[in-house]
Amino acid sequence: MSLLRVENLRTHFAVPIPGNPFFAKRTLKAVDGVSFAINEGEVLGLVGESGCGKTTVGRTLTRLEDATGGAAYLMGTDILGLSKSQFTPMRRHIQMVFKSKKPSNLPCCLFPTTSAWLDT
């Protein structure tokens, strides 16, 4: 069994159409159809261009954003179907880790030697 299994995750936002006097909105598909599984001992890294939905996937799985559709199972429990209070005890089992942009362009064996890298 996967520790985390995500199936067809969707997170859409209603955003106003600029200049529309009738407050019309359009749908922004920030995440649309993402699926993956993470087994014990594995780590998943989401890589992509700025604005492609990497952070929104993490925010949706940590319940900081509401999913529009799909399913996510953490240790067999559908976490998207839980209320916020039911999800709170499970929060310690899932987290996002952000990597700084500057060191990510360096070869893996190099590490910053000055605090200038830490000022981001």
Sequence and secondary structure as in RCSB ss.txt:
>XXXX:A:sequence
MSLLRVENLRTHFAVPIPGNPFFAKRTLKAVDGVSFAINEGEVLGLVGESGCGKTTVGRTLTRLEDATGGAAYLM
GTDILGLSKSQFTPMRRHIQMVFKSKKPSNLPCCLFPTTSAWLDT
>XXXX:A:secstr
  SEEEEEEEEEEEEE TT TT  EEEEEEEEEEEEEE TT        TTSSHHHHHHHHTTSS  SEEEEEET
TEEGGGS HHHHGGGGGG       HHHHTS TT    SGGGGG 
